[in-house]
Amino acid sequence: MDREVAWLNASGDGLPALLASVGGPWGNIQAYQPRTPGKRSSNVFVLRRQIHEKRFAHVRRMPTYEFALKLVWPLSSGQGRAEDDQRAFDTAVDLLLTRIGGFVGDKSHGGRFLSVAENPEYVTVRFTDPEQTLGFAEFHAEITYFADDTEITG
């Protein structure tokens, strides 16, 4: 978890910066869901849904993690126009997808994993219907993808 959070929080490497403190759209990117998440802040909570451990030749193992990024975006335009906030949310999600996609030719998230979003070779974004979240003055989505870790012998 911490390796993926470090990748998402990285900046100055040629990929979009995500944190607001370095010019990105997200106020907070952290591992795990807090008990009381901050309101009125754009949040990415990095969760791990599953671990698949593939075994080879009786002594080699390769863990594959299913990451789930829980996204919370506040209704904050001040104009009362939910459309503007949804557009900003879409833009922030696009930047997040660019960082998840990584560099051309390097899908290891800076050597943190063997590969990310390559097996299976897709990233899924599920947006929650705004009618369900506007009452909380928020928009929600979830991004899921997989990461293969380095092999373990033993």
DSSP file (Angstrom, degrees, kcal/mol; ACC not computed):
  #  RESIDUE AA STRUCTURE BP1 BP2  ACC     N-H-->O    O-->H-N    N-H-->O    O-->H-N    TCO  KAPPA ALPHA  PHI   PSI    X-CA   Y-CA   Z-CA
    1    1 A M     >        0   0    0      0, 0.0     4,-2.5     0, 0.0     5,-0.2   0.000 360.0 360.0 360.0 -47.8    0.0    0.0    0.0
    2    2 A D  H  >  +     0   0    0      1,-0.2     4,-2.3     2,-0.2     5,-0.1   0.848 360.0  55.4 -63.8 -33.4    2.7    2.5    1.0
    3    3 A R  H  > S+     0   0    0      2,-0.2     4,-1.7     1,-0.2    -1,-0.2   0.913 110.7  44.4 -65.1 -41.5    4.6    1.9   -2.2
    4    4 A E  H  > S+     0   0    0      2,-0.2     4,-2.4     1,-0.2    -2,-0.2   0.895 112.5  51.4 -71.2 -39.1    1.5    2.8   -4.4
    5    5 A V  H  X S+     0   0    0     -4,-2.5     4,-2.0     1,-0.2    -2,-0.2   0.906 108.2  52.9 -62.3 -40.9    0.7    5.8   -2.2
    6    6 A A  H  X S+     0   0    0     -4,-2.3     4,-0.7    -5,-0.2    -1,-0.2   0.899 109.6  49.2 -60.6 -40.4    4.2    7.0   -2.6
    7    7 A W  H >< S+     0   0    0     -4,-1.7     3,-0.8     1,-0.2    -2,-0.2   0.927 111.7  47.7 -64.6 -44.8    3.9    6.7   -6.4
    8    8 A L  H 3< S+     0   0    0     -4,-2.4    10,-0.4     1,-0.2    -1,-0.2   0.803 113.7  48.1 -68.1 -28.2    0.6    8.6   -6.4
    9    9 A N  H 3< S+     0   0    0     -4,-2.0    -1,-0.2    -5,-0.2    -2,-0.2   0.555  89.1 112.0 -86.6  -8.7    2.0   11.4   -4.2
   10   10 A A    <<  +     0   0    0     -3,-0.8     8,-0.5    -4,-0.7     2,-0.3  -0.235  42.1 176.1 -66.1 153.5    5.2   11.8   -6.3
   11   11 A S        +     0   0    0      6,-0.1    -2,-0.0     1,-0.1     6,-0.0  -0.958  49.6  47.3-149.4 166.4    5.8   14.9   -8.3
   12   12 A G  S    S+     0   0    0      3,-0.3    -1,-0.1    -2,-0.3    -2,-0.0   0.680  78.7 106.2  76.3  18.1    8.5   16.5  -10.5
   13   13 A D  S    S-     0   0    0      2,-0.4    -1,-0.1    -3,-0.1    -3,-0.0   0.332 100.0 -93.4-111.6   6.7    9.0   13.4  -12.5
   14   14 A G  S    S+     0   0    0      1,-0.5     3,-0.1    89,-0.0    -3,-0.0   0.215  98.7  98.1 100.5 -15.4    7.3   14.4  -15.8
   15   15 A L  S    S-     0   0    0      1,-0.1    -1,-0.5    84,-0.0    -2,-0.4  -0.648  90.9 -74.9 -97.4 162.4    3.9   12.9  -14.9
   16   16 A P        -     0   0    0      0, 0.0     2,-0.3     0, 0.0    -1,-0.1  -0.289  43.4-126.9 -59.4 135.9    1.0   15.0  -13.5
   17   17 A A        -     0   0    0      5,-0.1    -6,-0.1     1,-0.1    -8,-0.1  -0.650  22.4-169.0 -76.2 139.6    1.4   16.0   -9.9
   18   18 A L        +     0   0    0     -8,-0.5     8,-3.0   -10,-0.4     2,-0.2   0.761  54.1  87.1-104.6 -31.1   -1.8   15.0   -8.0
   19   19 A L  B > >S-a   26   0A   0     -9,-0.2     5,-3.1     6,-0.2     3,-1.6  -0.489  72.5-134.6 -77.5 140.8   -1.5   16.8   -4.6
   20   20 A A  G > 5S+     0   0    0      6,-2.9     3,-1.7     1,-0.3     7,-0.1   0.811 102.7  68.4 -60.5 -30.9   -2.8   20.3   -4.3
   21   21 A S  G 3 5S+     0   0    0      5,-0.3    -1,-0.3     1,-0.3     6,-0.1   0.691 108.9  36.3 -65.4 -17.1    0.4   21.3   -2.4
   22   22 A V  G < 5S-     0   0    0     -3,-1.6    -1,-0.3     2,-0.0    -2,-0.2   0.042 134.6 -81.0-122.7  24.6    2.4   20.8   -5.6
   23   23 A G  T < 5S+     0   0    0     -3,-1.7    -3,-0.3     1,-0.3    -2,-0.1   0.467  91.0 123.0  96.7   2.8   -0.3   22.1   -8.1
   24   24 A G      < -     0   0    0     -5,-3.1    -1,-0.3     2,-0.2    -6,-0.2  -0.279  68.1-114.7 -89.4 180.0   -2.5   19.1   -8.4
   25   25 A P  S    S+     0   0    0      0, 0.0     2,-0.5     0, 0.0    -6,-0.2   0.620  83.9  89.2 -91.2 -13.5   -6.2   18.8   -7.8
   26   26 A W  B     -a   19   0A   0     -8,-3.0    -6,-2.9     1,-0.1    -5,-0.3  -0.740  52.6-164.4 -97.5 129.0   -6.3   16.3   -4.8
   27   27 A G  S    S+     0   0    0     15,-0.9     2,-0.3    -2,-0.5    16,-0.2   0.795  78.2  16.1 -75.0 -29.5   -6.1   17.6   -1.2
   28   28 A N  E     +b   43   0B   0     14,-1.6    16,-2.1   -10,-0.1     2,-0.4  -0.985  52.3 179.7-151.4 132.0   -5.2   14.2    0.2
   29   29 A I  E     +b   44   0B   0     -2,-0.3     2,-0.3    14,-0.2    16,-0.2  -0.970  29.6 151.7-130.5 117.2   -3.9   10.9   -1.0
   30   30 A Q  E     -b   45   0B   0     14,-2.5    16,-2.9    -2,-0.4     2,-0.3  -0.962  46.0-101.7-145.7 159.0   -3.5    8.2    1.7
   31   31 A A  E    S+b   46   0B   0     -2,-0.3    16,-0.2    14,-0.2    14,-0.0  -0.631  84.5   9.2 -79.0 139.1   -3.5    4.5    2.4
   32   32 A Y  S    S-     0   0    0     14,-2.7    14,-0.2    -2,-0.3    15,-0.1   0.408  89.3 -78.8  74.5 153.5   -6.6    3.1    4.0
   33   33 A Q        -     0   0    0     12,-0.1    -1,-0.1     4,-0.0     2,-0.1  -0.746  46.6-134.4 -85.1 121.0  -10.0    4.6    4.8
   34   34 A P        -     0   0    0      0, 0.0    -2,-0.0     0, 0.0    -1,-0.0  -0.364  15.9-120.1 -73.1 158.5   -9.9    6.8    7.9
   35   35 A R  S    S+     0   0    0      1,-0.3    -2,-0.0    -2,-0.1     0, 0.0   0.913 108.9  21.8 -63.3 -42.9  -12.6    6.5   10.5
   36   36 A T  S    S-     0   0    0      3,-0.0    -1,-0.3    -3,-0.0     3,-0.1  -0.786  86.1-156.7-127.8  88.0  -13.7   10.1   10.0
   37   37 A P        -     0   0    0      0, 0.0     2,-0.1     0, 0.0    -4,-0.0  -0.307  31.3 -95.7 -65.1 148.2  -12.6   11.4    6.6
   38   38 A G    >   -     0   0    0      1,-0.1     3,-0.5     2,-0.0     2,-0.2  -0.390  38.4-138.5 -63.7 134.8  -12.2   15.1    6.1
   39   39 A K  T 3  S+     0   0    0      1,-0.2     3,-0.1    -2,-0.1    -1,-0.1  -0.587  81.0  28.0 -90.8 157.5  -15.1   16.8    4.7
   40   40 A R  T 3  S+     0   0    0      1,-0.2     2,-0.4    -2,-0.2    -1,-0.2   0.767 101.1 104.1  64.9  26.7  -14.9   19.6    2.1
   41   41 A S  S <  S-     0   0    0     -3,-0.5     2,-0.5   -13,-0.0    -1,-0.2  -0.990  76.7-116.0-136.2 145.9  -11.6   18.1    0.8
   42   42 A S        -     0   0    0     -2,-0.4   -14,-1.6   -17,-0.2   -15,-0.9  -0.725  44.2-173.2 -82.3 123.8  -10.8   16.1   -2.3
   43   43 A N  E     -bC  28  72B   0     29,-2.6    29,-2.4    -2,-0.5     2,-0.4  -0.920  27.0-166.8-126.9 143.5   -9.6   12.7   -1.1
   44   44 A V  E     -bC  29  71B   0    -16,-2.1   -14,-2.5    -2,-0.4     2,-0.6  -0.985  12.7-167.5-123.3 118.0   -8.1    9.6   -2.6
   45   45 A F  E     -bC  30  70B   0     25,-2.6    25,-2.9    -2,-0.4     2,-0.6  -0.933  12.0-147.4-107.2 119.0   -8.1    6.6   -0.3
   46   46 A V  E     +bC  31  69B   0    -16,-2.9   -14,-2.7    -2,-0.6     2,-0.3  -0.768  25.2 173.2 -91.8 118.1   -5.9    3.7   -1.5
   47   47 A L  E     - C   0  68B   0     21,-2.7    21,-2.9    -2,-0.6     2,-0.6  -0.836  29.3-135.1-121.3 157.8   -7.3    0.3   -0.5
   48   48 A R  E     - C   0  67B   0     -2,-0.3    19,-0.2    19,-0.2     3,-0.1  -0.963  19.1-179.3-116.0 115.9   -6.3   -3.2   -1.4
   49   49 A R  E     +     0   0B   0     17,-2.6     2,-0.3    -2,-0.6    -1,-0.1   0.886  64.1   1.0 -82.3 -41.4   -9.3   -5.4   -2.3
   50   50 A Q  E     - C   0  66B   0     16,-0.8    16,-2.5     2,-0.0     2,-0.4  -0.978  50.5-149.5-146.4 155.8   -7.6   -8.7   -3.0
   51   51 A I  E     - C   0  65B   0     -2,-0.3     2,-0.5    14,-0.2    14,-0.2  -0.989  15.3-167.7-125.0 121.8   -4.3  -10.4   -3.0
   52   52 A H  E     - C   0  64B   0     12,-3.2    12,-3.3    -2,-0.4     2,-0.7  -0.935   5.0-161.0-105.6 127.3   -3.8  -13.2   -5.5
   53   53 A E  E     - C   0  63B   0     -2,-0.5     2,-0.3    10,-0.2    -2,-0.0  -0.914   4.3-160.2-114.2 110.0   -0.7  -15.3   -5.0
   54   54 A K  E     - C   0  62B   0      8,-2.2     8,-2.4    -2,-0.7     2,-0.4  -0.683   7.8-149.8 -87.1 138.2    0.3  -17.3   -8.0
   55   55 A R  E     - C   0  61B   0     -2,-0.3     2,-0.4     6,-0.2     6,-0.2  -0.898  13.8-175.8-112.5 139.4    2.6  -20.3   -7.4
   56   56 A F  E >>  - C   0  60B   0      4,-3.1     4,-2.6    -2,-0.4     3,-1.1  -0.991  64.8  -7.7-132.6 139.3    5.2  -21.5   -9.9
   57   57 A A  T 34 S-     0   0    0     -2,-0.4    -1,-0.1     1,-0.3     4,-0.1   0.734 109.5 -80.7  51.2  30.1    7.6  -24.6   -9.8
   58   58 A H  T 34 S+     0   0    0      1,-0.2    -1,-0.3     2,-0.2     3,-0.0   0.265 129.8  51.7  67.1 -12.5    6.6  -25.3   -6.2
   59   59 A V  T <4 S+     0   0    0     -3,-1.1    95,-3.4    95,-0.1     2,-0.4   0.505  89.5  80.3-130.1  -9.5    9.0  -22.7   -4.8
   60   60 A R  E  <  -CD  56 153B   0     -4,-2.6    -4,-3.1    93,-0.2     2,-0.3  -0.845  50.9-179.1-107.7 139.7    8.2  -19.4   -6.6
   61   61 A R  E     -CD  55 152B   0     91,-2.8    91,-3.5    -2,-0.4    -6,-0.2  -0.981  11.4-167.1-133.2 145.3    5.3  -17.1   -5.7
   62   62 A M  E     -C   54   0B   0     -8,-2.4    -8,-2.2    -2,-0.3     2,-0.2  -0.923  15.1-147.2-133.6 111.3    4.2  -13.8   -7.3
   63   63 A P  E     -C   53   0B   0      0, 0.0    86,-3.1     0, 0.0     2,-0.4  -0.544   9.1-163.3 -74.8 139.1    1.6  -11.7   -5.4
   64   64 A T  E     -CE  52 148B   0    -12,-3.3   -12,-3.2    -2,-0.2     2,-0.4  -0.995   8.6-155.4-121.0 127.3   -0.9   -9.7   -7.5
   65   65 A Y  E     -CE  51 147B   0     82,-2.9    82,-2.2    -2,-0.4     2,-0.7  -0.828   9.9-146.5-105.2 138.8   -2.7   -6.9   -5.7
   66   66 A E  E     -CE  50 146B   0    -16,-2.5   -17,-2.6    -2,-0.4   -16,-0.8  -0.916  22.4-158.4 -99.9 110.9   -6.1   -5.5   -6.7
   67   67 A F  E     -CE  48 145B   0     78,-2.9    78,-1.8    -2,-0.7     2,-0.5  -0.698   8.4-167.0 -89.4 141.3   -6.0   -1.8   -5.8
   68   68 A A  E     -CE  47 144B   0    -21,-2.9   -21,-2.7    -2,-0.3     2,-0.7  -0.981   5.0-159.8-127.0 117.5   -9.2    0.2   -5.2
   69   69 A L  E     -CE  46 143B   0     74,-3.4    74,-2.2    -2,-0.5     2,-0.6  -0.877   7.6-153.8 -99.2 114.9   -8.9    3.9   -5.1
   70   70 A K  E     -CE  45 142B   0    -25,-2.9   -25,-2.6    -2,-0.7     2,-0.4  -0.802  14.3-159.4 -90.2 119.2  -11.9    5.5   -3.4
   71   71 A L  E     -CE  44 141B   0     70,-3.0    70,-1.5    -2,-0.6     2,-0.4  -0.855  13.5-177.0-107.3 132.9  -12.4    9.0   -4.7
   72   72 A V  E     -CE  43 140B   0    -29,-2.4   -29,-2.6    -2,-0.4    68,-0.2  -0.991   4.1-176.7-129.0 122.2  -14.3   11.7   -2.8
   73   73 A W  E     - E   0 139B   0     66,-2.9    66,-2.7    -2,-0.4   -31,-0.1  -0.978  20.3-131.9-123.3 124.6  -14.7   15.1   -4.5
   74   74 A P  E     - E   0 138B   0      0, 0.0     2,-1.0     0, 0.0    64,-0.3  -0.413  16.5-120.2 -78.1 149.8  -16.5   18.0   -2.7
   75   75 A L        +     0   0    0     62,-2.8     7,-0.1     1,-0.2     3,-0.0  -0.794  61.3 139.0 -80.8 105.4  -19.2   20.2   -4.2
   76   76 A S        +     0   0    0     -2,-1.0    -1,-0.2     6,-0.1     6,-0.1   0.284  17.0 113.3-141.6  12.3  -17.3   23.4   -3.9
   77   77 A S        -     0   0    0      4,-0.1    -1,-0.1     1,-0.1    -2,-0.0   0.767  65.3-143.1 -65.8 -21.9  -17.6   25.7   -6.9
   78   78 A G  S    S+     0   0    0      1,-0.1    -1,-0.1    -3,-0.0    -3,-0.0   0.331  83.4  89.9  78.4 -11.1  -19.6   28.2   -4.8
   79   79 A Q  S    S-     0   0    0      2,-0.2     3,-0.1     0, 0.0    -1,-0.1   0.539  99.1-120.1 -92.6  -8.7  -21.7   29.0   -7.8
   80   80 A G  S    S+     0   0    0      1,-0.2     2,-0.8     2,-0.0     3,-0.1   0.623  72.9 130.9  78.0  11.6  -24.3   26.3   -7.0
   81   81 A R    >>  -     0   0    0      1,-0.2     4,-1.1     2,-0.0     3,-0.7  -0.851  38.6-172.7-104.3 103.4  -23.5   24.6  -10.3
   82   82 A A  H 3> S+     0   0    0     -2,-0.8     4,-2.4     1,-0.2     5,-0.2   0.793  82.4  68.2 -62.5 -27.4  -22.9   20.9   -9.8
   83   83 A E  H 3> S+     0   0    0      1,-0.2     4,-2.2     2,-0.2    -1,-0.2   0.887  96.8  51.9 -61.6 -38.9  -21.9   20.6  -13.4
   84   84 A D  H <> S+     0   0    0     -3,-0.7     4,-2.1     1,-0.2    -1,-0.2   0.907 111.3  46.6 -64.8 -41.4  -18.7   22.7  -12.8
   85   85 A D  H  X S+     0   0    0     -4,-1.1     4,-2.4     2,-0.2    -2,-0.2   0.869 110.7  52.5 -69.4 -36.3  -17.6   20.5   -9.9
   86   86 A Q  H  X S+     0   0    0     -4,-2.4     4,-2.5     2,-0.2    -2,-0.2   0.894 109.1  50.4 -64.8 -38.5  -18.3   17.3  -11.9
   87   87 A R  H  X S+     0   0    0     -4,-2.2     4,-2.1     2,-0.2    -2,-0.2   0.918 111.1  48.0 -64.2 -43.7  -16.2   18.7  -14.8
   88   88 A A  H  X S+     0   0    0     -4,-2.1     4,-2.3     2,-0.2    -2,-0.2   0.887 110.8  52.2 -63.8 -38.4  -13.4   19.4  -12.3
   89   89 A F  H  X S+     0   0    0     -4,-2.4     4,-2.5     2,-0.2    -2,-0.2   0.925 108.0  51.0 -62.5 -45.6  -13.8   15.9  -10.9
   90   90 A D  H  X S+     0   0    0     -4,-2.5     4,-2.3     1,-0.2    -2,-0.2   0.909 110.4  49.4 -57.7 -43.2  -13.5   14.4  -14.4
   91   91 A T  H  X S+     0   0    0     -4,-2.1     4,-1.9     1,-0.2    -1,-0.2   0.908 110.9  49.4 -63.7 -42.4  -10.3   16.4  -15.0
   92   92 A A  H  X S+     0   0    0     -4,-2.3     4,-1.9     1,-0.2    -2,-0.2   0.881 110.3  51.0 -64.9 -38.3   -8.8   15.2  -11.6
   93   93 A V  H  X S+     0   0    0     -4,-2.5     4,-2.5     2,-0.2    -2,-0.2   0.906 107.3  53.9 -65.1 -41.4   -9.7   11.6  -12.5
   94   94 A D  H  X S+     0   0    0     -4,-2.3     4,-2.0     1,-0.2    -2,-0.2   0.899 108.4  49.1 -59.9 -40.9   -8.0   11.9  -15.9
   95   95 A L  H  X S+     0   0    0     -4,-1.9     4,-2.0     2,-0.2    -1,-0.2   0.898 110.2  51.2 -64.9 -39.7   -4.8   13.2  -14.2
   96   96 A L  H  X S+     0   0    0     -4,-1.9     4,-2.4     1,-0.2    -2,-0.2   0.903 108.9  51.0 -63.1 -41.8   -5.0   10.2  -11.8
   97   97 A L  H  X S+     0   0    0     -4,-2.5     4,-2.4     2,-0.2    -1,-0.2   0.873 107.2  54.1 -63.9 -37.3   -5.3    7.8  -14.7
   98   98 A T  H  X S+     0   0    0     -4,-2.0     4,-1.0     2,-0.2    -1,-0.2   0.919 110.5  45.8 -62.7 -43.1   -2.3    9.3  -16.4
   99   99 A R  H >< S+     0   0    0     -4,-2.0     3,-0.5     1,-0.2    -2,-0.2   0.906 111.6  51.3 -68.4 -40.4   -0.2    8.8  -13.3
  100  100 A I  H 3< S+     0   0    0     -4,-2.4    -1,-0.2     1,-0.2    -2,-0.2   0.905 106.1  56.5 -60.8 -40.3   -1.5    5.2  -12.8
  101  101 A G  H 3< S-     0   0    0     -4,-2.4    -1,-0.2    -5,-0.2    -2,-0.2   0.763  96.6-168.1 -63.3 -26.0   -0.6    4.5  -16.5
  102  102 A G    <<  -     0   0    0     -4,-1.0     5,-0.1    -3,-0.5    -1,-0.1  -0.140  32.5 -24.7  71.7-165.7    3.0    5.6  -15.8
  103  103 A F  B >  S-H  106   0C   0      3,-0.9     3,-1.7     1,-0.1     2,-0.3  -0.438  73.7 -92.0 -81.4 153.6    5.7    6.3  -18.2
  104  104 A V  T 3  S+     0   0    0      1,-0.3    -1,-0.1    -2,-0.1    -2,-0.1  -0.503 115.4   9.8 -61.3 126.5    5.9    4.9  -21.7
  105  105 A G  T 3  S+     0   0    0     -2,-0.3     2,-0.4    -3,-0.1    -1,-0.3   0.357 117.8  80.1  84.2  -6.8    7.9    1.7  -21.5
  106  106 A D  B <   +H  103   0C   0     -3,-1.7    -3,-0.9     1,-0.1     3,-0.3  -0.869  38.5 159.4-136.4 103.2    7.9    1.6  -17.7
  107  107 A K        +     0   0    0     -2,-0.4     9,-2.0     7,-0.2    11,-0.1   0.018  53.5  95.8-107.7  25.2    4.8    0.3  -16.0
  108  108 A S  S  >>S-     0   0    0      7,-0.2     5,-2.2    -5,-0.1     4,-0.9   0.374  94.1-117.8 -97.0   4.0    6.6   -0.6  -12.7
  109  109 A H  T >45S-     0   0    0     -3,-0.3     3,-0.9     1,-0.2    -2,-0.1   0.967  83.6 -39.0  53.1  56.3    5.7    2.7  -10.9
  110  110 A G  T 345S-     0   0    0      1,-0.2    -1,-0.2    -4,-0.1    -3,-0.0   0.798 114.3 -54.3  69.2  30.5    9.3    3.7  -10.6
  111  111 A G  T 345S+     0   0    0      2,-0.2    -1,-0.2     3,-0.1    -2,-0.2   0.531 109.1 119.2  82.5   6.2   10.5    0.1   -9.8
  112  112 A R  T <<5S+     0   0    0     -3,-0.9     2,-0.3    -4,-0.9    38,-0.2   0.793  81.0  16.1 -73.8 -27.3    8.0   -0.3   -6.9
  113  113 A F  S   <S-     0   0    0     -5,-2.2    36,-0.2    36,-0.1    -2,-0.2  -0.859  77.3-113.3-136.5 168.8    6.3   -3.3   -8.6
  114  114 A L  S    S-     0   0    0     34,-2.1     2,-0.3     1,-0.3    -7,-0.2   0.927  98.4 -21.1 -68.9 -46.0    7.0   -5.7  -11.4
  115  115 A S  E     -F  148   0B   0     33,-1.5    33,-2.6    -7,-0.1     2,-0.4  -0.970  58.9-150.9-160.4 153.2    4.1   -4.2  -13.4
  116  116 A V  E    S-F  147   0B   0     -9,-2.0    31,-0.2    -2,-0.3    -7,-0.1  -0.995  79.4  -2.1-130.7 134.9    1.0   -2.1  -12.8
  117  117 A A  S    S+     0   0    0     29,-3.3    30,-0.1    -2,-0.4    -1,-0.1   0.801 105.2  99.7  58.3  32.9   -2.2   -2.1  -14.8
  118  118 A E        +     0   0    0     28,-0.3     3,-0.4     1,-0.2    -1,-0.1   0.593  64.7  64.9-117.7 -21.4   -0.7   -4.6  -17.3
  119  119 A N  S    S+     0   0    0      1,-0.8    -1,-0.2    27,-0.2     2,-0.2  -0.736 123.2  17.1-146.5  91.5   -2.1   -7.9  -16.1
  120  120 A P  S    S-     0   0    0      0, 0.0     2,-1.1     0, 0.0    -1,-0.8   0.567 105.2-138.5 -70.4 160.4   -5.0   -7.6  -16.7
  121  121 A E        +     0   0    0     -3,-0.4     2,-0.3    -2,-0.2    -3,-0.1  -0.239  66.4  79.8 -91.5  47.6   -4.2   -4.6  -18.9
  122  122 A Y        -     0   0    0     -2,-1.1    24,-0.4     2,-0.0     2,-0.4  -0.981  58.4-145.8-147.9 161.1   -7.0   -2.2  -17.9
  123  123 A V        -     0   0    0     -2,-0.3     2,-0.4    22,-0.1    22,-0.2  -0.989  21.1-150.1-123.9 135.3   -8.0    0.3  -15.3
  124  124 A T  E     -G  144   0B   0     20,-2.5    20,-2.6    -2,-0.4     2,-0.5  -0.916   8.3-167.3-113.0 132.9  -11.7    0.6  -14.4
  125  125 A V  E     -G  143   0B   0     -2,-0.4     2,-0.5    18,-0.2    18,-0.2  -0.981   3.6-171.4-116.5 125.3  -13.4    3.8  -13.2
  126  126 A R  E     -G  142   0B   0     16,-2.9    16,-2.1    -2,-0.5     2,-0.4  -0.962   8.2-157.3-118.0 115.0  -16.9    3.5  -11.7
  127  127 A F  E     -G  141   0B   0     -2,-0.5    14,-0.3    14,-0.2     2,-0.2  -0.760  17.0-128.1 -90.2 133.1  -18.6    6.8  -11.0
  128  128 A T        -     0   0    0     12,-2.3    12,-0.3    -2,-0.4     5,-0.1  -0.591  39.0 -94.0 -75.6 141.4  -21.4    6.8   -8.4
  129  129 A D    >>  -     0   0    0     -2,-0.2     3,-2.0     1,-0.2     4,-0.6  -0.370  31.4-135.8 -56.3 124.2  -24.6    8.3   -9.7
  130  130 A P  H >> S+     0   0    0      0, 0.0     4,-2.5     0, 0.0     3,-0.9   0.786 100.8  68.9 -56.9 -28.3  -24.5   12.0   -8.6
  131  131 A E  H 34 S+     0   0    0      1,-0.2     4,-0.3     2,-0.2    -2,-0.1   0.814  99.5  50.9 -59.7 -27.8  -28.1   11.8   -7.4
  132  132 A Q  H <4 S+     0   0    0     -3,-2.0    -1,-0.2     1,-0.1    -3,-0.1   0.700 120.6  31.0 -82.0 -19.9  -26.9    9.5   -4.6
  133  133 A T  H X<>S+     0   0    0     -3,-0.9     5,-1.6    -4,-0.6     3,-1.5   0.574  92.5  85.4-117.5 -12.7  -24.1   11.8   -3.4
  134  134 A L  G ><5S+     0   0    0     -4,-2.5     3,-1.8     1,-0.3    -3,-0.1   0.835  84.1  64.5 -61.8 -30.9  -25.3   15.4   -4.0
  135  135 A G  G 3 5S+     0   0    0     -4,-0.3    -1,-0.3     1,-0.3    -2,-0.1   0.758 104.8  46.0 -62.1 -23.8  -27.1   15.4   -0.7
  136  136 A F  G < 5S-     0   0    0     -3,-1.5    -1,-0.3     2,-0.2    -2,-0.2   0.324 116.7-117.6 -96.6   5.0  -23.7   15.0    1.0
  137  137 A A  T < 5S+     0   0    0     -3,-1.8   -62,-2.8     1,-0.2     2,-0.3   0.884  80.0 104.2  58.4  42.0  -22.3   17.8   -1.3
  138  138 A E  E   < -E   74   0B   0     -5,-1.6     2,-0.4   -64,-0.3    -1,-0.2  -0.956  61.3-141.6-144.7 161.1  -19.8   15.2   -2.8
  139  139 A F  E     -E   73   0B   0    -66,-2.7   -66,-2.9    -2,-0.3     2,-0.3  -0.960  23.7-160.6-119.7 146.2  -19.1   13.2   -5.8
  140  140 A H  E     +E   72   0B   0     -2,-0.4   -12,-2.3   -12,-0.3     2,-0.3  -0.932  16.6 160.7-128.4 150.5  -17.7    9.6   -5.5
  141  141 A A  E     -EG  71 127B   0    -70,-1.5   -70,-3.0    -2,-0.3     2,-0.4  -0.962  22.9-142.2-154.0 166.1  -15.9    7.2   -7.8
  142  142 A E  E     -EG  70 126B   0    -16,-2.1   -16,-2.9    -2,-0.3     2,-0.5  -0.997   7.2-161.1-136.1 132.9  -13.8    4.1   -7.5
  143  143 A I  E     -EG  69 125B   0    -74,-2.2   -74,-3.4    -2,-0.4     2,-0.4  -0.949  12.1-171.6-111.1 129.8  -10.8    3.2   -9.6
  144  144 A T  E     +EG  68 124B   0    -20,-2.6   -20,-2.5    -2,-0.5     2,-0.3  -0.959  16.2 144.1-123.5 143.5   -9.6   -0.4   -9.7
  145  145 A Y  E     -E   67   0B   0    -78,-1.8   -78,-2.9    -2,-0.4     2,-0.3  -0.961  36.5-113.9-163.9 169.6   -6.5   -1.9  -11.2
  146  146 A F  E     -E   66   0B   0    -24,-0.4   -29,-3.3   -26,-0.4     2,-0.4  -0.823  15.8-163.3-117.3 151.2   -3.9   -4.7  -10.5
  147  147 A A  E     -EF  65 116B   0    -82,-2.2   -82,-2.9    -2,-0.3     2,-0.5  -0.996  12.8-144.1-134.3 129.6   -0.2   -4.7   -9.7
  148  148 A D  E     -EF  64 115B   0    -33,-2.6   -34,-2.1    -2,-0.4   -33,-1.5  -0.810  19.9-150.0 -90.1 128.1    2.1   -7.6   -9.9
  149  149 A D        -     0   0    0    -86,-3.1   -36,-0.1    -2,-0.5     3,-0.1  -0.414  32.6 -79.4 -88.9 170.6    4.8   -7.7   -7.2
  150  150 A T        -     0   0    0    -38,-0.2    -1,-0.2    -2,-0.1   -89,-0.0  -0.349  58.3 -92.2 -68.5 152.9    8.2   -9.1   -7.6
  151  151 A E        -     0   0    0    -89,-0.2     2,-0.4    -3,-0.1   -89,-0.2  -0.304  33.5-148.2 -67.9 148.4    8.6  -12.9   -7.3
  152  152 A I  E     -D   61   0B   0    -91,-3.5   -91,-2.8    -3,-0.1     2,-0.5  -0.966   5.6-153.8-116.5 132.4    9.3  -14.5   -4.0
  153  153 A T  E      D   60   0B   0     -2,-0.4   -93,-0.2   -93,-0.2   -94,-0.0  -0.925 360.0 360.0-107.7 129.2   11.3  -17.7   -3.8
  154  154 A G              0   0    0    -95,-3.4   -94,-0.2    -2,-0.5    -1,-0.2   0.386 360.0 360.0 135.6 360.0   10.8  -20.0   -0.9
